[in-house]
């Protein structure tokens, strides 16, 4: 399947002049701990697992006001700031699992083509895909040429916007324009509503607008984990702690229920 954007190489599209050292404007996101936590919410870390005897990849799923964090691998357990100093380090996104269906940007075919991960090197996260047999693709190349499947033009726009925001100097205006294009066509598009909320929260520091988009997303999908947790954070930092706590309790219930369904 080819991209509706034609055959432009995504690696070339994303290139831009490197910012001067120390001048990156990449957003860190809302921090309810006000700087106490050593790692940001939704960020990737590595956790020194005693059980596995090695460093394992994880994602921070919650940050508390006192700076404690929770990770997906130890759901329900809080790690203090002291724990973070001794047990964590900056990480990378999790490796694509074998069997994951993705899309690969093929210069030969001039667009995005469906593929499946067929092999994984746990040491460096290099992968093989079915349409490039016996070729190990590095993480850097994966980040340019692999993505989750985009099924329609709205998925394409959301993907493009996410790439614009991943730059060292994010193109926030162009990303917002793409989200608006999606919402103009489908005002109830939950992914676009959440993305707009995150953009306003993390890149514009406009919590009122972020709250507005999160509430619209929650109206459409009351079970959205991202909306429940991030909207709860906004409420807490804007002095509506009790409402924020209620949303976070709801997040806990939804997450636990989803885990039960996965285990069934």
Order of alpha helices (4+ residues) and beta strands (2+ residues): alpha-beta-beta-beta-alpha-beta-beta-beta-beta-alpha-beta-alpha-alpha-alpha-alpha-alpha-alpha
